[in-house]
Amino acid sequence: MSAVLLECKGLKVSFFLGEKEVHAVRGVSYHVNRNEVVAVVGESGCGKSVTQMSVMQLIQTPPGKILEGDVKFDEIQLLKDGKPATDMNKIRGNRIAMIFQEPMTSLNPVFRIGDQFVDVIRAHKKIDRKEAWKIAVKSLDAVGIPDAELRMRNYPFEMSGGMRQRVLIAFAVACEADLIIADEPTTALDVTVQAQVMELLMDVKKSHNSSIIIVTHNLGLVSRYSDRIYVMYAGKIIESGTTEDILTDPTHPYTIGLLSAVPKIEEARRDHLVPIEGAPPSLADLPDYCSFAPRCPYACDLCRSLKEPELLRKGNGDHFVACHLFGKEEKA
Ligand code: SF4
């Protein structure tokens, strides 16, 4: 059995809006090992969510289109040359579960939690309603929802945001997903509830040997939980490595900027946060040189005269950087 659970190679996705082509994902390759927590980090609009939605083949077509890329999950080819290669209904929710930022987008407001939960379980397992109900109650209990039997009779609006997010994690637990993709799972929650949801995801990972992809703009939050980090900018991965590589030896100027923007308790009184100046580029009108150059404090004529930098290995490990000045050595 391969150690790699999910492998995505050369994924390209665009959105066609009138005359414009928005290059949302521009040749993204990454992998997730079994029983691993991987964070995909970047600002809004950098393509991190579109990448995961494309892996799940949930991109609305049109206007979106997967142009290129291969995706393999547990030796099953999901996508080949940008085309579906398997019946995703057998994979989605069952082997790969996705949790979104706002649980209300996944929960139907007019049906009770229990009815929705039972339907989800029965869509993936050939069991009767009574048995599915039992699994649902057990799963709600496992994610720390008190009075699970009573909560099954609630409508989504009768629960708090944190509680609804727990319900979605319970869906993934009940379906025994091998991979959970959590897209900004804590963004809409209070800070204390954020930590609880992250801890819960880690408990699920431990008890079910699941792998987890956390998609987030919050590098500070995920760095406590992830094994490896991919940093995305303007539809590309611009740095990747172990969490230790990224935290102790951030190399791409954008990653350094992201880390400088994370509040640190010990420095809270002394230092101001350092924001990254400027805004991300339009993905419909990208330069053919480094897309970070307009915001990069180190940008020079060389950066603007060469093609966009490729990911290159830094050192002997799995630390990769796409920068002409700071990322050198072996090709990824
Ligand atoms: Fe900055 Fe140049 Fe590196 Fe781009 S290639 S990140 S502009 S130093």
Boltz pocket constraint, residues with backbone or C-beta under 6 A from the ligand:
constraints:
  - pocket:
      binder: B
      contacts: [[A, 252], [A, 253], [A, 254], [A, 290], [A, 291], [A, 292], [A, 293], [A, 294], [A, 296], [A, 297], [A, 298], [A, 299], [A, 300], [A, 303], [A, 309], [A, 322], [A, 323], [A, 324], [A, 325], [A, 326]]
      max_distance: 6.0
